[in-house]
Amino acid sequence: MITFENPLFLHLSWGLLLLLLLYVVYRHWQAKAQLRLGDKALVERLYPGRSTGRSHTRFGVLLLAYTCFVIALANPVLPLSEEKRNAKEEVAMVFAIDVSRSMLVSDVLPNRLTQAKKLVREVTAALKGEEVGLVVFAGKAYPYLPLTTDYRVIESAVKVISTEMVPRQGTSFEEALKISSLLLTSRPQKARVICVLSDGESHTSQYGSLADSLSKAGVYVFSFGLGTEAGGHVPEQQAEGRQEFKKDKQGALVVSRLQEKNLIRLVGVQPARYARLGSAGNQALHFIEDIRQLPAPVATAKAPAKKELFQYFLLAALLLLVLELLIAPGKGVARFKRTGT
């Protein structure tokens, strides 16, 4: 059943009676003024394009436009069912993407970072109303894209993510969780999700308690691992066209391996919220199914969901005004045939 958020504006509908009264008075005055010019036949010859029916039609269109404006101001809303409310529009998620140089290791082809970006694109391509934000992190974390449902913008933003975006190297899950949670603070009424994509090579140890605090605050943390136990060498900037790899202080090649235990620690007591990327099945769809089943915060679960309809009445009013302009009052110039004497 449609209700109104601002019902007081409906009192403006009394203006319809006032407009109708003014129109009747105006038409009466106009008729008397025309009679003063002469008889009716002469007036019709002087103004051959005038049409009483057309004037009535224009006024009727204006009344309809006014009615639509009043309804738009009252803001009609349509209650949504619980199923529609909790399925899609009630989810806000942030992808925290590791952009440390170890994400360029090619133990998963073509490299870890490319696989992470591919997952984000696959997820957003299948979304229908969920909000998505992006955070990039290495030794520091930075908000890259605020929450939005414009999936084309998200796809374009993901394409240009690179390891050059964060100058401070390393991997700080604590920074990633902090910045991601900040993006979600404006959505307390939704199921809030942080999804970390990393190889798990953390250089800090304080993130465990932060992840637990987020869980208690109603923020759900998921993680995806990129890489293998065998690992691979970390590429560095090319010199003279040659591919070089990172070495330790003794000159030995550094091997970067997937550290799953750190990523499992991120999800706390919910190990099912961790997955190794590329391990099995369509992980993007599985992830979407999981987040759509998350409950909304208890404090807002009982708040009725609704769809605002004012924009449709506003559009109708504008279209009616355009129609009124197209119904121009007929005007003409009287023409008299000259007769010879």
Disulfide bonds with the S-S distance in Angstrom:
none
